[in-house]
């Protein structure tokens, strides 16, 4: 199998600086960054985040991608990757996290409710989600400090059940008007691209707080995303039909028109691969999540980020969290000093595979 790379059919966007200089926007090609700010002179590309560029919309995205490919082919305005510092690519406006994998939701149900149906009655009627905390979204490589909080019974202390959630994140480029839902078939008009995403989770804090209103402090201490944002245009070869949905979703969720992405994930802990979750096994599609997120009239803003929820497949070696991998084994959760990397790849338009960019984090002791 060809090693996934960063060829001309990919060119993901990121924010970089050189030797402590000003941040600006470039695309990655192989082991270099093409400096789009220098190449084009566009003011929105001389920026510490992608937001100004993302807000310009699909036509500018297409034009800039064509120009970036030309610069990458010619070798102009290249900066060696080894010479740059990478930064958080977007100013996150709002962050929403979904729960879109039937396999993950069923596993969690079996763990916590062994004598009941694994899925709650609403799960197959709508994409379940919660509104997260944008201010604690961090770039890959940022240390993750073990959170402290209330644990079951009301005891206070550092989380003893620190976990990951291997997810895919979707970055909104074009916003919408308050009170105007975004239809499922307008997904590509608003969403620019994807990032790798790790929704770090303190399971003991979460277990004590989440009834009746859902996740809060057990989730909001850190969410890591990749440095690189892969545009939807690079994922043309990755779209696949999702498994059938029963019962049929309501019309605003586009029944029969669901498309997912053939993206593979590797969960790596201290250098060893422990799981390989497949995103193509998800139940709810990216477009359905966007439609549901806005059906009540909630507006989109440039820089909004929404996560897929934990990606888990049907096999035991395809689980995207240590809650599932350990299945009751407390030693499965993360110790201080653990290094976690999520690796993502997808089919490229040239027949090979593209690397979407890693998401890494090392667990630092509680403060």
RAMOPE-V151478 format. One record per residue. N is the residue number from 1. RES is the residue in one letter. PSI is psi as a letter, one per 30 degrees, with the letter a starting at -180 (NA if undefined). NEAR is the number of other C-alpha atoms within 12 Angstrom. Layout:
N/RES/PSI/NEAR
N/RES/PSI/NEAR
This chain:
1/X/k/8
2/X/k/14
3/X/k/15
4/X/k/26
5/X/a/30
6/X/i/35
7/X/a/31
8/X/f/31
9/X/g/38
10/X/d/42
11/X/i/44
12/X/l/46
13/X/k/49
14/X/l/50
15/X/k/41
16/X/l/42
17/X/l/31
18/X/k/22
19/X/h/13
20/X/g/13
21/X/a/16
22/X/k/20
23/X/k/30
24/X/l/41
25/X/k/49
26/X/l/52
27/X/k/49
28/X/k/44
29/X/j/38
30/X/b/27
31/X/h/20
32/X/l/30
33/X/k/42
34/X/j/43
35/X/j/40
36/X/f/42
37/X/e/35
38/X/e/25
39/X/e/29
40/X/f/25
41/X/g/16
42/X/k/21
43/X/e/18
44/X/f/26
45/X/f/37
46/X/i/28
47/X/l/31
48/X/g/27
49/X/l/36
50/X/f/43
51/X/e/36
52/X/e/29
53/X/e/40
54/X/e/39
55/X/f/30
56/X/f/26
57/X/l/25
58/X/e/26
59/X/e/20
60/X/e/23
61/X/e/33
62/X/e/21
63/X/e/17
64/X/e/33
65/X/e/33
66/X/e/23
67/X/e/26
68/X/e/39
69/X/e/32
70/X/e/23
71/X/e/29
72/X/e/33
73/X/e/19
74/X/f/15
75/X/g/21
76/X/l/22
77/X/h/27
78/X/k/28
79/X/k/29
80/X/k/23
81/X/e/23
82/X/f/16
83/X/g/17
84/X/l/28
85/X/k/29
86/X/k/38
87/X/l/35
88/X/k/37
89/X/f/45
90/X/l/47
91/X/j/32
92/X/k/34
93/X/d/27
94/X/l/30
95/X/k/39
96/X/k/39
97/X/k/42
98/X/a/41
99/X/h/40
100/X/f/43
101/X/j/45
102/X/e/39
103/X/e/35
104/X/e/43
105/X/e/39
106/X/e/29
107/X/e/34
108/X/e/33
109/X/e/23
110/X/e/21
111/X/e/22
112/X/f/21
113/X/i/15
114/X/f/14
115/X/g/10
116/X/l/14
117/X/k/17
118/X/e/22
119/X/k/27
120/X/l/19
121/X/f/13
122/X/f/15
123/X/e/28
124/X/g/26
125/X/f/25
126/X/l/34
127/X/j/37
128/X/k/31
129/X/l/29
130/X/l/27
131/X/j/25
132/X/a/32
133/X/j/27
134/X/e/28
135/X/f/21
136/X/g/26
137/X/k/41
138/X/l/34
139/X/l/37
140/X/k/36
141/X/f/30
142/X/k/28
143/X/k/26
144/X/j/39
145/X/k/29
146/X/k/36
147/X/l/34
148/X/l/28
149/X/a/31
150/X/k/25
151/X/l/25
152/X/k/21
153/X/f/13
154/X/g/13
155/X/k/15
156/X/k/16
157/X/a/21
158/X/k/25
159/X/k/38
160/X/f/31
161/X/i/35
162/X/k/42
163/X/l/43
164/X/l/46
165/X/j/48
166/X/j/54
167/X/l/48
168/X/k/54
169/X/k/47
170/X/k/43
171/X/k/49
172/X/k/49
173/X/e/39
174/X/k/33
175/X/a/35
176/X/l/30
177/X/k/18
178/X/k/15
179/X/f/13
180/X/j/17
181/X/l/25
182/X/j/35
183/X/l/27
184/X/e/32
185/X/g/26
186/X/g/25
187/X/e/36
188/X/f/31
189/X/f/31
190/X/e/40
191/X/k/43
192/X/e/43
193/X/a/44
194/X/l/45
195/X/l/47
196/X/k/50
197/X/k/48
198/X/j/49
199/X/i/49
200/X/k/50
201/X/k/39
202/X/j/43
203/X/e/42
204/X/e/33
205/X/e/36
206/X/e/32
207/X/e/30
208/X/f/25
209/X/f/23
210/X/f/21
211/X/k/12
212/X/g/10
213/X/f/14
214/X/a/21
215/X/k/31
216/X/c/27
217/X/f/29
218/X/f/36
219/X/f/42
220/X/g/35
221/X/f/33
222/X/k/39
223/X/k/49
224/X/k/47
225/X/l/51
226/X/l/43
227/X/f/38
228/X/k/42
229/X/j/50
230/X/k/43
231/X/l/36
232/X/e/38
233/X/f/32
234/X/f/37
235/X/g/35
236/X/e/26
237/X/f/23
238/X/f/27
239/X/k/25
240/X/l/23
241/X/k/21
242/X/l/27
243/X/l/22
244/X/l/21
245/X/k/27
246/X/j/16
247/X/l/14
248/X/k/18
249/X/l/26
250/X/l/20
251/X/e/19
252/X/f/28
253/X/g/35
254/X/h/28
255/X/k/25
256/X/f/23
257/X/g/25
258/X/k/32
259/X/k/32
260/X/a/33
261/X/k/39
262/X/i/29
263/X/k/40
264/X/k/37
265/X/k/43
266/X/k/40
267/X/j/41
268/X/k/29
269/X/k/29
270/X/h/20
271/X/f/15
272/X/k/15
273/X/k/21
274/X/f/28
275/X/l/33
276/X/i/34
277/X/k/41
278/X/k/37
279/X/f/47
280/X/f/37
281/X/g/36
282/X/l/43
283/X/e/44
284/X/k/49
285/X/l/46
286/X/e/50
287/X/e/37
288/X/e/41
289/X/e/44
290/X/e/49
291/X/e/38
292/X/e/37
293/X/f/38
294/X/f/32
295/X/f/27
296/X/g/18
297/X/g/18
298/X/k/23
299/X/l/26
300/X/k/38
301/X/k/28
302/X/k/33
303/X/f/37
304/X/k/42
305/X/k/49
306/X/k/50
307/X/l/46
308/X/f/48
309/X/l/45
310/X/k/47
311/X/j/52
312/X/k/44
313/X/a/33
314/X/f/25
315/X/l/19
316/X/f/22
317/X/g/23
318/X/g/32
319/X/k/40
320/X/g/49
321/X/l/47
322/X/f/41
323/X/e/37
324/X/e/40
325/X/e/32
326/X/e/24
327/X/h/22
328/X/f/18
329/X/j/14
330/X/f/19
331/X/f/16
332/X/f/23
333/X/l/32
334/X/k/35
335/X/l/27
336/X/k/26
337/X/f/18
338/X/k/27
339/X/k/27
340/X/k/42
341/X/k/37
342/X/k/46
343/X/k/39
344/X/k/44
345/X/l/37
346/X/l/42
347/X/k/33
348/X/l/33
349/X/f/20
350/X/g/21
351/X/f/18
352/X/a/23
353/X/k/29
354/X/k/39
355/X/k/40
356/X/f/46
357/X/k/41
358/X/l/37
359/X/j/44
360/X/l/38
361/X/k/38
362/X/k/29
363/X/k/31
364/X/k/23
365/X/l/21
366/X/l/20
367/X/NA/14
